[in-house]
């Protein structure tokens, strides 16, 4: 038995919003939930929001974070709170946290991984601060402790584009500078999918000088100069315009087409004096990269493909598996690029997995998901990632 239901509240008062959403979600279950996901707007008083949820949910474990937009069965909403309550007799959960992310992202990931060792978890969700720490290093720490075959999904918390402070939820506590994780154990089946919709083009370039997420040189030339030649008259709009032209990190130097695997990196800042570009994720020295381009149709189609991939993987894990619930984590960059067409993204997802399948998630500052033939989990930008659970 696996039951789930998601609900959203647009009430302005934080306590009332949390209470209404939780009351609606729990009212559709046959009993007390085992765990709750909550994703809320930064405009709320976060403590009051969680108190409102807990006034109905009591001591049921709760995870989640603040966002750049909330996702539920109602689609995308803003200035709202979306929750999902889950009840299962086969699926077990363990929630762990690390609340000193900026002191060391890799050790934080290690701590999360160690706390989940020996539990038998096969799938982990991460919700980390989108403004502090290094998400690439977090997931590397988790993989070190749990192995490279562990499936990790989730996203980095947002704050509605303010880029000031984000919060991560653990039970009744709104944390910051933290990573909250939940491990899934037991007899369950799932599938994941991740796509961007941006297409790499042109000759591959090598990262000849970088430090973490700051790239100084591509093919021995200042990185900013390379981008400026590509963008032409739009170069003065960097870094903002860079969200439309992310960098693709390639797995090989072979020609890249729409079927090949790559990770996107979005521009976050430029240093015109040093000629460097800061990206929303690590770009290692020696990496091969390409510029990318995309359009509304390709980005929306990517959502459908990601959902189809997740559903296909679920069905491969168990013949005739029936989808019961879904998690959707999509990048805020997609919301910016698609504008009013952002509603089409989630509609594509619902058409693939079913209009009535409960789903919850949020628009992120970066996403976690497995990718490639080896299905190694890593940190992404500009993607939509899905996990579909079934039985």
C-alpha positions as CSV (number, residue, x, y, z in Angstrom):
1,X,0.0,0.0,0.0
2,X,1.3,3.4,-1.0
3,X,-0.9,6.5,-0.5
4,X,0.0,10.1,-1.3
5,X,-1.8,13.3,-1.8
6,X,-0.6,16.9,-2.4
7,X,-2.3,20.2,-1.7
8,X,-1.6,23.9,-1.9
9,X,-2.7,26.9,0.0
10,X,-2.6,30.5,-1.3
11,X,-3.6,32.1,2.0
12,X,-1.6,35.1,3.0
13,X,-1.2,34.3,6.7
14,X,1.6,31.8,7.1
15,X,0.0,29.8,9.9
16,X,-3.3,29.6,8.1
17,X,-1.7,28.6,4.9
18,X,0.3,25.8,6.4
19,X,-2.7,24.5,8.3
20,X,-5.1,24.6,5.3
21,X,-2.7,22.8,3.0
22,X,-1.9,20.1,5.5
23,X,-5.5,19.6,6.5
24,X,-6.4,19.1,2.8
25,X,-3.6,16.6,2.1
26,X,-4.1,14.5,5.2
27,X,-7.9,14.5,4.7
28,X,-7.4,12.3,1.6
29,X,-5.4,9.6,3.3
30,X,-6.8,6.6,5.1
31,X,-4.6,7.1,8.1
32,X,-1.8,9.1,9.6
33,X,1.0,9.8,7.1
34,X,4.6,8.5,7.6
35,X,6.2,11.7,6.3
36,X,5.4,15.1,4.8
37,X,7.1,17.2,2.1
38,X,6.6,21.0,2.3
39,X,7.8,23.7,-0.1
40,X,7.0,27.3,0.8
41,X,7.4,30.8,-0.5
42,X,10.1,33.0,1.1
43,X,7.4,35.6,1.7
44,X,6.0,33.6,4.6
45,X,7.1,33.8,8.2
46,X,8.8,30.4,8.1
47,X,8.4,29.4,11.7
48,X,4.7,30.2,11.6
49,X,4.3,28.3,8.3
50,X,5.8,25.1,9.9
51,X,3.7,25.6,13.0
52,X,0.6,25.7,10.9
53,X,1.5,22.5,9.2
54,X,2.5,20.8,12.4
55,X,-0.8,21.9,14.1
56,X,-2.4,19.2,11.8
57,X,0.5,16.8,11.2
58,X,1.7,16.8,14.8
59,X,5.0,14.9,15.1
60,X,5.0,13.4,11.6
61,X,8.5,13.9,10.1
62,X,8.7,16.8,7.7
63,X,11.2,17.8,5.1
64,X,11.4,20.6,2.4
65,X,12.6,24.1,1.8
66,X,11.8,27.6,0.5
67,X,11.6,27.9,-3.3
68,X,11.4,30.0,-6.5
69,X,7.9,28.6,-7.1
70,X,5.9,25.7,-5.6
71,X,4.7,22.6,-7.5
72,X,1.7,20.5,-6.6
73,X,-1.2,18.8,-8.3
74,X,-2.5,22.3,-9.0
75,X,0.7,23.0,-11.1
76,X,2.9,26.0,-10.4
77,X,1.9,28.5,-7.8
78,X,3.8,31.3,-6.1
79,X,3.5,33.0,-2.7
80,X,2.0,29.7,-1.6
81,X,2.9,26.5,0.3
82,X,2.7,23.0,-1.3
83,X,2.7,19.9,0.8
84,X,2.4,16.2,0.1
85,X,1.5,13.6,2.8
86,X,2.6,10.0,2.2
87,X,1.5,6.8,3.9
88,X,3.0,3.3,3.2
89,X,3.3,-0.1,4.8
90,X,6.3,-1.0,2.7
91,X,8.3,2.2,2.4
92,X,10.3,3.6,5.3
93,X,12.1,7.0,5.7
94,X,15.0,8.4,7.6
95,X,15.6,12.2,7.9
96,X,19.1,13.6,8.5
97,X,20.6,17.1,8.5
98,X,23.8,19.0,8.6
99,X,23.5,22.6,9.6
100,X,27.0,24.0,8.9
101,X,27.2,23.8,5.2
102,X,29.4,26.8,4.5
103,X,32.1,25.4,6.8
104,X,32.5,22.5,4.4
105,X,30.2,21.2,1.7
106,X,32.1,17.9,1.3
107,X,32.1,17.1,5.0
108,X,28.4,18.0,5.2
109,X,27.7,15.5,2.4
110,X,29.9,12.9,4.2
111,X,27.9,13.4,7.4
112,X,24.7,12.9,5.6
113,X,26.0,9.8,3.9
114,X,27.3,8.3,7.1
115,X,24.0,8.9,8.9
116,X,22.3,6.8,6.2
117,X,24.9,4.0,6.1
118,X,23.5,0.6,7.1
119,X,19.9,1.6,6.6
120,X,19.5,-0.1,3.2
121,X,18.4,3.1,1.5
122,X,18.4,3.0,-2.3
123,X,17.2,6.5,-3.0
124,X,18.1,9.8,-1.2
125,X,16.6,13.3,-1.6
126,X,18.7,16.3,-0.8
127,X,17.4,19.8,0.0
128,X,20.4,22.1,0.5
129,X,20.9,25.9,0.9
130,X,21.0,27.4,-2.6
131,X,23.3,30.3,-1.6
132,X,25.9,28.7,0.7
133,X,28.1,25.7,0.3
134,X,29.0,23.9,-2.9
135,X,26.3,21.5,-4.2
136,X,28.8,19.6,-6.3
137,X,30.9,18.8,-3.2
138,X,27.8,17.9,-1.1
139,X,26.8,15.1,-3.5
140,X,30.4,13.9,-3.8
141,X,30.5,13.5,0.0
142,X,27.2,11.5,-0.1
143,X,28.5,9.3,-2.9
144,X,31.8,8.6,-1.0
145,X,29.9,7.2,1.9
146,X,27.0,5.4,0.1
147,X,28.7,4.5,-3.1
148,X,28.5,5.8,-6.7
149,X,25.4,3.7,-7.5
150,X,23.2,5.5,-4.9
151,X,20.4,7.5,-6.6
152,X,20.3,11.0,-5.3
153,X,17.6,13.6,-6.3
154,X,16.3,16.9,-5.0
155,X,17.3,20.5,-5.4
156,X,18.8,23.6,-3.8
157,X,16.5,25.9,-1.9
158,X,15.5,29.2,-3.4
159,X,14.2,32.5,-2.1
160,X,12.1,33.9,-4.9
161,X,15.0,35.3,-6.8
162,X,16.1,37.6,-4.0
163,X,19.4,35.7,-3.5
164,X,19.6,36.8,0.1
165,X,18.7,33.8,2.4
166,X,17.1,30.4,1.9
167,X,15.6,28.0,4.4
168,X,15.6,24.2,4.7
169,X,12.8,22.4,6.6
170,X,13.4,19.7,9.1
171,X,10.3,18.9,11.2
172,X,9.3,22.2,12.9
173,X,12.7,23.9,12.3
174,X,13.4,26.3,9.4
175,X,17.2,25.9,9.0
176,X,19.6,27.9,6.9
177,X,23.2,27.1,5.7
178,X,22.0,23.5,5.9
179,X,21.4,20.3,4.0
180,X,18.3,18.2,4.8
181,X,18.2,14.7,3.4
182,X,15.7,11.8,3.5
183,X,16.6,8.3,2.8
184,X,14.0,5.9,1.3
185,X,14.1,2.2,2.5
186,X,12.0,-0.8,2.0
187,X,10.1,-2.5,-0.8
188,X,9.4,0.1,-3.4
189,X,10.0,0.8,-7.1
190,X,11.0,4.1,-8.7
191,X,12.3,5.7,-11.8
192,X,14.1,9.0,-12.4
193,X,14.4,11.3,-15.4
194,X,16.4,14.5,-16.1
195,X,16.6,16.8,-19.2
196,X,17.4,20.4,-20.0
197,X,16.3,21.0,-23.6
198,X,19.4,23.1,-24.4
199,X,21.5,21.8,-27.3
200,X,25.3,22.0,-27.4
201,X,26.8,23.3,-30.7
202,X,30.1,24.3,-32.2
203,X,33.6,23.0,-31.4
204,X,34.3,21.7,-27.9
205,X,36.6,23.9,-25.8
206,X,38.8,22.8,-22.9
207,X,38.7,24.4,-19.5
208,X,42.4,25.3,-19.1
209,X,42.1,27.3,-15.8
210,X,39.4,27.2,-13.2
211,X,38.9,27.1,-9.4
212,X,35.7,25.3,-8.3
213,X,32.9,27.1,-10.1
214,X,35.0,30.0,-11.3
215,X,36.3,29.6,-14.9
216,X,39.2,31.8,-15.9
217,X,40.3,30.3,-19.2
218,X,38.9,28.3,-22.1
219,X,41.4,27.0,-24.6
220,X,43.9,29.3,-23.0
221,X,41.8,32.4,-23.6
222,X,39.9,34.5,-21.0
223,X,36.6,32.8,-20.4
224,X,34.7,36.1,-20.5
225,X,36.2,37.0,-23.8
226,X,35.1,33.7,-25.3
227,X,31.5,34.2,-24.1
228,X,31.5,37.8,-25.3
229,X,32.5,36.7,-28.8
230,X,29.6,34.2,-28.7
231,X,27.0,36.6,-27.4
232,X,28.0,39.7,-29.4
233,X,25.9,42.7,-28.6
234,X,24.2,40.8,-25.8
235,X,27.5,40.4,-23.9
236,X,26.9,43.5,-21.8
237,X,23.9,41.7,-20.3
238,X,26.0,39.1,-18.6
239,X,25.6,37.3,-16.3
240,X,21.8,37.6,-16.5
241,X,21.6,36.7,-20.2
242,X,23.8,33.6,-19.5
243,X,20.7,31.8,-18.2
244,X,19.6,31.5,-21.8
245,X,23.0,30.1,-22.9
246,X,24.3,27.7,-20.3
247,X,27.6,25.9,-20.7
248,X,27.5,22.1,-21.4
249,X,30.0,19.9,-19.6
250,X,30.6,16.9,-22.0
251,X,31.5,13.3,-21.2
252,X,33.8,13.0,-24.2
253,X,35.2,15.0,-27.1
254,X,33.0,13.2,-29.6
255,X,30.4,15.1,-31.5
256,X,27.4,15.8,-29.3
257,X,23.8,15.3,-30.4
258,X,20.5,15.4,-28.6
259,X,21.1,11.8,-27.3
260,X,24.4,12.4,-25.6
261,X,24.9,13.1,-21.9
262,X,25.9,16.4,-20.5
263,X,25.5,18.6,-17.5
264,X,24.5,22.3,-17.8
265,X,26.2,25.1,-15.9
266,X,24.4,28.5,-15.6
267,X,26.3,31.8,-15.3
268,X,26.0,33.5,-11.9
269,X,28.6,36.3,-12.1
270,X,31.4,37.9,-14.1
271,X,34.6,39.5,-13.2
272,X,35.4,41.8,-16.1
273,X,38.8,42.8,-14.7
274,X,40.0,39.2,-14.4
275,X,38.0,38.0,-17.4
276,X,36.4,35.2,-15.4
277,X,32.9,33.8,-15.2
278,X,31.3,32.3,-12.1
279,X,28.9,29.4,-12.7
280,X,26.3,27.8,-10.5
281,X,28.3,24.6,-10.1
282,X,31.9,23.3,-10.4
283,X,33.6,23.3,-13.8
284,X,36.8,21.3,-13.4
285,X,40.1,22.0,-15.1
286,X,40.4,19.7,-18.2
287,X,36.7,19.5,-18.8
288,X,35.5,19.7,-22.3
289,X,32.6,22.2,-22.8
290,X,30.4,23.6,-25.5
291,X,28.1,26.6,-25.7
292,X,24.4,25.8,-25.9
293,X,21.2,27.2,-27.3
294,X,17.6,26.4,-26.7
295,X,14.1,27.5,-27.5
296,X,10.7,27.3,-25.8
297,X,9.6,24.2,-27.6
298,X,12.8,22.3,-26.9
299,X,12.7,23.2,-23.2
300,X,9.1,22.1,-22.9
301,X,9.7,18.9,-24.8
302,X,12.5,18.1,-22.4
303,X,10.0,18.0,-19.6
304,X,8.0,15.4,-21.5
305,X,11.1,13.4,-22.2
306,X,12.2,13.5,-18.6
307,X,8.8,12.2,-17.5
308,X,8.9,9.5,-20.1
309,X,12.3,8.4,-19.0
310,X,11.2,8.2,-15.3
311,X,8.1,6.2,-16.2
312,X,10.1,3.9,-18.4
313,X,12.6,3.2,-15.6
314,X,9.8,2.6,-13.1
315,X,8.2,0.1,-15.4
316,X,11.6,-1.6,-16.0
317,X,12.1,-2.0,-12.2
318,X,8.8,-3.9,-12.0
319,X,6.6,-5.2,-14.8
320,X,3.2,-3.4,-14.9
321,X,4.2,-1.0,-12.1
322,X,1.6,1.6,-11.4
323,X,2.7,5.2,-10.7
324,X,1.5,6.4,-7.3
325,X,3.4,9.7,-6.7
326,X,5.9,12.0,-8.2
327,X,8.5,14.5,-7.2
328,X,9.4,17.3,-9.6
329,X,12.4,19.6,-9.2
330,X,12.9,22.2,-12.0
331,X,15.4,25.1,-12.3
332,X,14.3,28.7,-11.8
333,X,16.2,29.4,-15.1
334,X,13.5,27.4,-17.0
335,X,10.8,29.6,-15.4
336,X,12.7,32.7,-16.6
337,X,13.2,31.5,-20.1
338,X,9.7,30.1,-20.6
339,X,7.8,33.0,-19.0
340,X,4.1,32.5,-19.4
341,X,4.7,29.2,-21.1
342,X,6.0,27.7,-17.9
343,X,2.6,26.1,-17.3
344,X,3.2,23.9,-20.4
345,X,6.2,22.3,-18.7
346,X,4.2,20.7,-15.8
347,X,1.3,20.0,-18.1
348,X,3.6,17.8,-20.2
349,X,4.6,15.9,-17.1
350,X,1.0,15.3,-16.1
351,X,0.1,14.1,-19.5
352,X,2.8,11.5,-19.4
353,X,2.3,10.1,-15.9
354,X,-1.4,10.8,-15.5
355,X,-3.5,13.8,-14.5
356,X,-4.4,12.4,-11.1
357,X,-1.0,11.2,-9.9
358,X,-0.1,13.2,-6.8
359,X,3.0,15.3,-7.3
360,X,5.0,17.8,-5.3
361,X,8.2,19.8,-5.8
362,X,9.6,23.3,-6.5
363,X,11.6,25.5,-8.7
364,X,15.2,25.4,-7.5
365,X,18.5,27.1,-7.6
366,X,20.0,23.8,-8.9
367,X,19.0,20.1,-9.1
368,X,20.4,16.7,-8.0
369,X,19.8,13.7,-10.3
370,X,21.5,10.7,-11.8
371,X,22.7,10.9,-15.4
372,X,24.6,9.0,-18.1
373,X,25.0,5.3,-18.8
374,X,26.4,4.6,-15.3
375,X,23.5,6.7,-13.7
376,X,25.9,8.6,-11.4
377,X,24.1,11.2,-9.4
378,X,25.4,14.8,-9.7
379,X,24.5,18.4,-9.5
380,X,22.8,20.1,-12.4
381,X,21.6,23.5,-13.6
382,X,18.7,24.4,-15.9
383,X,17.2,20.9,-15.9
384,X,13.8,19.4,-14.9
385,X,14.3,16.3,-12.8
386,X,11.6,13.8,-11.9
387,X,11.2,10.8,-9.6
388,X,8.1,8.6,-10.0
389,X,7.3,6.0,-7.3
390,X,5.0,3.1,-7.9
391,X,3.9,-0.3,-6.9
